[in-house]
Structure formats: structure tokens, C-alpha cells
Amino acid sequence: MRSAARPMLISSMFFAFLFFAKTSFSQYYIDASANLPDNGTSAQAKDVLAVDIDSDGDMDIILAHEFQNNVILLNNGLGVFVRGNVGIPAGEEHDSEAIAVADFDLNGAKDIIFVSEDDFEHEYYWNVGDGTLETPSISLPFTVCRAVLAEDFNNDDIPDLMLGNDGQNMILINNGGTGEFINESFDRIPLIEDLTQDIKASDVDMDGDIDLFIANEDVNRLLINNGSGFFTDEGTDRLPQGLNIDSRTVLFEDVDMDGDDDIFLCNVEFSPGKDAQNRLFLNDGSGFFEDVTEAYLPAFMDQSLDAVFTDFDFDGDPDLLVANVLGIPIYAYTNNGAGIFSEATDLVFGGSPIAIEAFGIAKADFNGDGFEDIYICNRDGKDKLLIRDPEVVSASEIYKSELQVFPNPIEEYFTVTGIEENNDLHFELTTISGSFIHALEPVATNASSLEFRIPENLTNGFYILNIRSKTEYLSFPLIIK
């Protein structure tokens, strides 16, 4: 229960405060979808990857399509794209689900693998160096596959391959950089039947080698590397248990800025009873994870197939864009610097929601201005290309406000300092998901600070203090105890 003791406004008291970035109300991105060709960007896209496939120094786009030709979009360096499918046969139409890119044949150019689900036929292309593709006489395993990962598993500095299957997953070791693969699955990974949707690699236990997260429709797995590319499933000990979730994408990111990779899971409710809440797991630094979803993520029942971390508010921490389906728009979540996210969709997209069937999302600097842009796969229409608005970029340069909030955690009263005289500011309290709770009026003022009292009916927990002027918006996390 909060104490009724009132803190004194003296300069010698202990300050516990956080800085936040100043933000404009203008939308952050310009819709540049007209820069995409109509041919190839209105198909049933399932995955997207941004990569410089033609080795010309700009970021191109690769699209995996369901029972239509997969597509390469070549960038002119300014974010304008043309179709560049040289080497992909016109009739090569499979149920493509995911993409892996690496220099498998060691010729200095990135090769492409598309994996397929329903018809089991994967596509493998070698890049001759300028984005022109050729089909090697090499067969990949005949599997029902929805996920693929290119990594060096046996520490020979040559990219290998992992297939996420309906059944036993596979590790395929590159045979000396020839681009041919040897199946070493039975030695390197547990023999477990899974329904795998995604695979990502990160050194979660900070021991110098890559570990693997396997995102499944049922039980997720965390495979720990012994240092030589042999993996043991330690998910039962290291991951939060008792979650009835169907995970479609996993992202590794240091959301709380403590030097280790945390985990974000995109979840769906495609099967009855599954919990569609996306999840956030914080790493303790040694590869053991705590589920902080309730306190750190808004409680939205997204139907999320993909997401990207990108610092859209330029405050130095990773924010989040989440791609959803079933009529749920793209959501934007801003990070407070400690890994606590609050919804900022209207702010980022200017109050115009992007409501498309977004099966995939990718980030890259497509127009060469030094800022990350966004590509979104649209299953039911033309894909979206969002270019960072240069006016918002210049208006939102990295800037640390002089405003400070203390104490934090709060028992009953808190103070905001650094307020300029005659500054017309409005203060409001919201939940971490952005739901309005209460407008706040100061109970005491002096030349450069305001003192506020927390409403009496609030329970202990995490909240957001929003400070607004006519042109700017700042947010501070508050912990009420």
C-alpha cells in the first residue's frame, strides 16, 4: 500500500529517472509502394528478405510466394525496384515458405534457397555474381518445410543449412564449400518430431558459439551448442513453461540494453485454445529466460506472423513493428529503454492504420539515406514499401530531453523537473498498452518543476506518464509501489 508521506522538493534528494526522446506527431514513414513493380509484388507472399543479391552496394528484396514464381526485386540504389528473376524458371511454382541466403559455393556471391511446405520441393540457386541465378545439379531433402537457417554449424567458416520441418528437423553440413550438403542431423540435434515454423540463432549463454531457438506450433525448443555444433535441447530448464502458444516467428534482440539477447515471439490462435498473446522473454545473461510479457508488453491479441526491431523514434533502443493477419493492422510499439513497450501505432503511421494481410516484414535502408525503411508482404494485394520520412527524420534527431521524473518507483507523489517557464504542457497517465487512465494536474509548482499526486485508486504496477505539447510527445515509464 502506498505511503501518505509527501517527498520534499530538495535538490539533494536521490534522483531515479529515465530520459526519453522527443517525438513529432507526424507519421514516420512515407508509402513508397509505387516504387515497386506490379509484376511480382501482388502475389501470395509468405516471406521477404532484404539482401544485396546483385553485389552493387544497395539492398534488394527476395520474395517467397505460395504456388507462384518466387521473385527477386533489384534496387536502383534510390529505393526504386524492378523485377530481376534471371535464372528462376518461369514455371517454377512451389509452396514456398521461407528463404535462406548465403555464399554456399564460395564464389563471393550470395546464393538462395527457398523451402517449400505442401509440395515438398525446395529451390536452390547459385548466384554467378551479378544476381543472375543458375540451378545446380544438387538435390535438397524431400521434406515438408516451413523454416530455413543458413549458419556455420561445424566451425569451418563455411555456411551450412538447417531445415525446420514437419517432423524431424535437419542440419545439413556444407561439403567443403562445394555447395553440396551432408545430412548430419542424427548426430547434431535431438531426434524430435516437431511442427517448426521458424529457426533463429544467437549466443544466448554468452559462451562464444551459436545456440538455436526452434519456434513450433506447440512446444518451443532452445538448443544449446557444446561448442562444436552439437546441440542439446535445454528448453525445459531455460525457457518459461506452461504456455499454450503457437509461435510463428522468433526474434533475438537486446531489448533491455543489458548486453545479452532477449527473445520476442510472434504467436497466433490458428488452433482453438492457443494463446495469441505475443511473448517477451528476458535473458539473465547466461541463457536462462524469464517471461516478462505481462509487465513489459501491451495485452493485445494480435495474430502475428512476423515482426522487426527498428529504432523508429531514434532514442537508441530497439522499438518493434509487428505484422498481423486476420484483419489486424500493423502495430508499432516503442521501447522505454529498459525493454518495456507501449503502443505507438498512430504516432508512427500518422493515424492511418496499415490493415493488410501481412505475412512478412523486413527492414533495410532501401533508398540510401542512412535510415531503415520497411517492406511488408501483403497476401491479399500489392506489397507495401515504407520509406522513412526525411522531414520527420530531421525533426526527430536524437535528442535527450532535459525533463526528469523522480522518484521512480513512486509511492504517492512524484516530481517533473526541467520545465521551461510558460511551457504549455499536458500530463496524462496511461497503461503500458496506451489506454487512458487519468489527466494529471500539479499539486505544487516552482520555477522549473511540478509536483503530482498519483490517483488513489491505482493498484501497484507499471504505468506510462505522457507529457504533451502542441507539437511534441514524451513518455516516461512509472512504477507505482
Buried (B, 14 or more C-beta within 10 A) or exposed (E): EBEEEEBEBEEEEEEEBBBBBBBBBEBBBBBBBEBBBEEBBBBBBBBBBBBBBBBEEBBBBBBBBBEBBBBBBBBEEEBBBBBBBBBBEEEBBBBBBBBBBBBBBBBEBBBBBBBBBEEBBBBBBBBBEEBBBEEBEBEBBEBBBBBBBBBBBBEEEBBBBBBBBBEBBBBBBBEEBEBBBEBBBEEBBBEBEBBBBBBBBBBBBBEEBBBBBBBBBEBBBBBBBEEEBBBEBBBEEBBBEEBEBBBBBBBBBBBBEEEBBBBBBBBBBBEEEBBBBBBBBBBEEEBBBEBBBEEBBBEBBBBBBBBBBBBBBBBEBBBBBBBBBEEBBBBBBBBBBBBBBBBBBBBBBBEEEBEBBBBBBBBBBBBBBEBBBBBBBBBEEBBBBBBBBEEBBEBBEEBEBEBBBBBBEBBBBBBBBEBEEEEEBEBBBBBBBBEEBBEBEBEEEEEEBBBBBBEEEBEEEBBBBBBBEEEBBBBBBBBBE
